[in-house]
């Protein structure tokens, strides 16, 4: 199946926005899935969005830093 990135983005953003995420959060999540897809990590790309991403996102969850360290990037 082929789909234009902009069409896929519209679909994903609608799903994420309907789950209560902000436009900024929705865009960030979409970009992470797109990046994984473009890098060839299809198991972390949109295939996993369909199975997990749209179901497991909790808009009420707050991030928490467990341990702060330098990173390699």
C-alpha positions as MATLAB code, in Angstrom:
seq = 'XXXXXXXXXXXXXXXXXXXXXXXXXXXXXXXXXXXXXXXXXXXXXXXXXXXXXXXXXXXXXXXXXXXXXXXXX';
ca = [
       0.000    0.000    0.000;
       1.255    3.448   -0.836;
       0.127    6.670    0.802;
       1.470   10.188    0.626;
       3.198   11.359    3.789;
       0.850   14.337    4.133;
      -2.192   12.043    3.954;
      -0.673    9.722    6.551;
       0.130   12.712    8.744;
      -3.456   13.953    8.578;
      -4.783   10.525    9.594;
      -2.327   10.078   12.462;
      -2.785   13.601   13.790;
      -6.571   13.212   13.817;
      -6.222   10.003   15.836;
      -3.807   11.574   18.307;
      -5.805   14.786   18.676;
      -8.975   12.750   19.296;
      -7.131   10.995   22.134;
      -6.680   14.378   23.815;
      -3.101   15.204   22.876;
      -2.126   18.742   21.977;
      -1.209   19.619   18.383;
       2.446   19.912   19.421;
       2.459   16.502   21.137;
       0.667   14.919   18.189;
       3.176   16.365   15.740;
       6.105   15.172   17.847;
       4.744   11.628   18.059;
       4.032   11.545   14.326;
       7.570   12.731   13.580;
       9.048    9.968   15.761;
       7.091    7.297   13.881;
       8.015    8.869   10.536;
      11.697    9.025   11.467;
      11.706    5.341   12.408;
       9.910    4.418    9.203;
      12.344    6.394    7.036;
      15.337    4.835    8.807;
      14.027    1.389    7.924;
      12.928    0.498   11.449;
       9.498   -0.582   10.319;
       8.827   -2.431   13.568;
       9.020    1.002   15.249;
       7.338    2.814   12.371;
       3.721    3.147   11.387;
       3.177   -0.588   11.593;
       3.534   -0.229   15.367;
       1.400    2.930   15.402;
      -1.547    0.910   14.157;
      -0.962   -1.845   16.712;
       0.202    0.132   19.739;
       0.670    3.854   19.348;
      -2.921    4.884   18.868;
      -4.065    2.573   21.694;
      -1.472    3.099   24.426;
      -1.079    6.858   24.485;
      -2.217    8.386   27.763;
      -2.632   12.173   27.431;
      -2.734   12.489   31.237;
       0.676   10.882   31.717;
       3.495   13.132   32.860;
       7.122   12.487   32.012;
       9.573   11.955   34.820;
      13.368   11.994   34.713;
      14.545    8.882   36.532;
      18.254    9.415   36.061;
      19.986   12.272   34.344;
      23.191   11.493   32.455;
      25.133   12.749   29.476;
      24.076   11.219   26.196;
      26.097   10.161   23.191;
      24.388   12.433   20.683;
];
